[in-house]
């Protein structure tokens, strides 16, 4: 089993995410990134993880997968649309 030694991060400037990636050392990465983006900061995403899992997260575009609620699944099906008052 590989050790959990890799961090996932978002580089932020204000409330805006500039870039995202993976690293072994968040402090060193923040110093490197501040040369190109002064005033930026690193925000860790999740916990430390294995390098393979972090690469998978990065390849996926670092996008969060959201579950669809039952309500939004039912919308658009016949009989579940809201009634419209007609005159």
C-alpha positions in Angstrom: 0.0 0.0 0.0 1.4 3.4 -1.0 1.6 6.1 1.7 -0.7 9.1 1.8 1.8 11.9 1.0 0.2 14.1 -1.7 -2.0 17.2 -1.1 -4.7 18.5 -3.5 -5.0 22.3 -3.6 -6.7 25.3 -5.1 -4.7 28.4 -5.6 -6.9 31.4 -4.8 -6.7 35.1 -5.2 -9.5 36.7 -3.3 -12.5 34.5 -3.8 -11.4 33.4 -7.3 -9.7 30.1 -7.9 -6.8 30.7 -10.3 -5.5 27.1 -10.6 -5.6 23.8 -8.9 -3.2 20.9 -8.7 -1.3 18.4 -6.5 1.9 18.7 -4.5 4.0 17.0 -1.8 4.7 20.3 0.0 2.0 23.0 0.3 4.2 25.7 1.8 6.9 25.3 -1.0 4.2 25.3 -3.7 2.6 28.5 -2.2 6.0 30.3 -2.3 6.5 29.2 -5.9 3.0 30.3 -7.0 3.3 33.7 -5.3 6.1 34.6 -7.7 3.6 34.5 -10.6 0.5 35.5 -8.6 1.4 38.0 -5.8 -1.1 38.0 -3.0 -2.4 34.5 -3.8 -2.9 31.7 -1.2 -3.2 27.9 -1.3 -6.3 26.2 0.1 -6.0 22.5 0.8 -8.7 20.4 -0.7 -9.6 17.3 1.3 -7.1 15.3 3.2 -3.6 13.9 2.3 -4.0 11.2 -0.3 -2.0 8.7 -2.3 -0.2 10.1 -5.4 -2.3 7.8 -7.7 -5.6 9.1 -6.2 -4.4 12.7 -6.5 -3.5 12.2 -10.1 -6.9 10.8 -10.8 -8.5 13.9 -9.1 -6.4 16.2 -11.2 -7.1 14.3 -14.5 -10.8 14.5 -13.8 -10.4 18.3 -13.9 -10.7 18.6 -10.1 -14.4 18.8 -10.6 -16.7 17.8 -7.8 -19.3 15.3 -8.7 -22.7 16.2 -7.4 -25.5 13.8 -6.7 -28.9 14.6 -8.3 -31.6 14.9 -5.7 -34.9 13.0 -6.1 -36.8 16.2 -6.6 -34.7 17.3 -9.6 -34.9 13.7 -11.0 -38.7 13.9 -10.9 -38.9 17.3 -12.5 -39.7 17.1 -16.2 -41.4 13.7 -16.0 -45.0 13.5 -17.0 -47.4 14.3 -14.2 -44.8 16.0 -12.0 -44.8 19.4 -13.6 -46.4 22.3 -11.6 -49.9 23.2 -12.7 -50.3 26.5 -14.6 -53.5 28.5 -13.9 -55.3 29.2 -17.2 -58.0 31.8 -17.6 
